Structures are given as structure tokens and as C-alpha cells.
Amino acid sequence: MASSSATTEADASNKKPSAWDHEGIDHWKIDTFDEKDNPQGLLEESSFATLFPKYREKYLREAWPLVEEVLKQHNIKCKLDVIEGSMTVSTTRKTWDPYVIIKARDLIKLLARSVPVEQAKRILEDGMACEIIKIGSLVRNRQRFIKRRQRLIGPNGATLKALELLTGCYLMIQGNTVACLGTYKGLKQAKKVIIDTMNNVHPIYNIKAMMIKRELANNPDMANESWDRFLPKFKKVNIKKKKVKIEKKEYTPFPPPQTERKIDKEMASGEYFLKKKERHFMKRKERQVKQAEAKEKRKAKREKLFTPPSEPKKHKKEKNVKKADSVDVGALKEKIKKAQGKKKIKRS
């Protein structure tokens, strides 16, 4: 310990102040790089190429003049090869920025991943970066992967739009990859959310935490305080699933019966012993019978539409009419005699 402290003191005493180093200098400032800083240009030609899928050919043909115009401003030449299905960018003698070729390489990568030209050309700006995150290998089960990818997009793209607003990045989910375009800080946040989502962490949790951090960053009183007490803490809960009871079969020392072959079935029905013509005739006859049955069913189905619905029958009220057989003749004679006797009395 004594030797290390002695060396640091010696270094401090031997250190001389630099001519360009003073108290007012900002060591974190990024100076701009102009054409005046590199008037001689580049010594060697650099080029990058990337392949694009067949379905992107139509769009790239339409948008390629715009790509050439954008890259021409940075003295980069580009080539679209439709036969090979590739895009190539390379430097020229007039190129003065050594890093612009890397930006041009990222531009054609984004175009190949279905990013529109209007968004992809932003990569050529200072402070912008891009990353193509491979999410296909993060989940093994295909159905589970599709569900989690859809969870990242959200209903009508709402979750993806919220991520874009919070991170300030452009996100394009295409197949097994996610293309991100934005600032370095935004890319870091977006990548964390995407990987967490594929690892079965719902994106709404990360979005909520990012919104709280955004509000706290605007408050100057919270600049030197810990934000842990404000951030939500989510516990992972494992829901117990009901175990399905598997009924054990009775143990038998004998193996299960062997499944019958096609030949065995033919021998049992007697079809195996028929000649080729007879077999063909038999199959044809069976087919005709099936066709006739199907035809009758279709005909009955069509005729069913034209049959009138059955009307409910009206029950007529039965009148209490006495039949001739049930009339008592003796009682009727007595009734008439009484009526006649009454008439005679009235006359007298």
C-alpha cells in the first residue's frame, strides 16, 4: 500500500499541464466533423453488400432513385442488383467522412428488413443508430413465440406505438427480427423491453416504469434522490394448474393384439381372391351406390325448401246433439198427451 501511494504521488508531481487542457474545457463535448477536417479524402475504397427478400423487390425498385439521391449528398454510390437480390454501397474519391460508409451499410440493412425509406434515411444523421434484434431464437415453441410477438405489437399496434413514444425510436417487427432506429439511449431501453417480452415479461410493466422515470426526470427536486420507492415492483406469481388424474390400466402380461394389415382385411372380406377386373367392377359398384345415396340426400335437401310448413289444426267444438237411436219414444208420447190435455182445459 505504501509503495502504490508513493507512485501516485510521484506521477502527480511529474505530470505537466497540457497546452490544450484548461479548466473551461468540456471533455464530454463531441466536436463536429466537416469536409475541412479531411480535405484529402479516403485512401482506399470500402464497400458493403446485403441481400434482400423477393417480396421487397417491387418497393426497392420504386424507392431506389430516392435512396441514390440521399446517398449522393454524402458522396456514396449505391447499386441495386435485382438478379442476385442484393444492394451494394461503396465510397468514392469525393467521400471525406470515413464513418458514413458504416451508416450507409446500416441504411441498406434497414431497407432489407421492410423499413420504409423515409425512416431508414434518418440513420445518416449524427447521433442516430440502429440495431436489428433477432428474437426468433429466444423462444423455442413456435406458437408461444407468435403469441409473445403479438403481445409486443399489442391491440391495433397500441403497445408498439407506446414504446416508440417513450423511447423515441422507430420499431419495425418483421418475421424473426425487430429493427430499431433511434438514439443510443432509446435503443438500449427498446432492446431491454423487447428481450423481456420474449422472456415472458409483459411489456406493460416496462412501459409503466418508463413513464414514471420520465415524470421523475422532469422534476429537479428528484435529481439527487433514489427512484426505487416510486418504481413498481412486480412479483412473479405461478398459477397452479389442476393436475389431470391418469387412470392406470390393468396390467396384463399379454401384448396387445396386432393390427390387421390391408391384405388381412381383403382376405377376410374375400376381395383378395377376386380377379383384377372383378375387384375393379366391385369398387365401381360401391362407388355408384354411394353416389346414388348422396344424390338422393341432396335432392331431398333441395325439395325441403319448397315444402310448405304444416299448419296447426283447429279443433271444432262438438255439439251435444242427441242421436235418433238414443230418443225415448214412450216418454215423448206422454209429453204430447200432457200438452194436448192442457190445451183442452184452456178451451173449456
Secondary structure, DSSP 8 states (H G I E B T S, - for coil): -HHHHHHHHHHHHH----SS--TT--TT------GGG-TT--SS--EEEEE--GGGHHHHHHHHHHHHHHHHTTTEEEEEETTTTEEEEEE-TT---TTHHHHHHHHHHHHHTT--HHHHGGGGSTT-EEEEEE-TTT-SSHHHHHHHHHHHH-GGGHHHHHHHHHH--EEEEETTEEEEEE-HHHHHHHHHHHHHHHTT--HHHHHHHHHHHHHHHH-GGGTTS--TTTS---------------------SS-------HHHHHHHHTGGGS-HHHHHHHHHHHHHHHHHHHHHHHHHHHHHTTS----------------GGG--HHHHHHHHHHHHHHHHHHH-
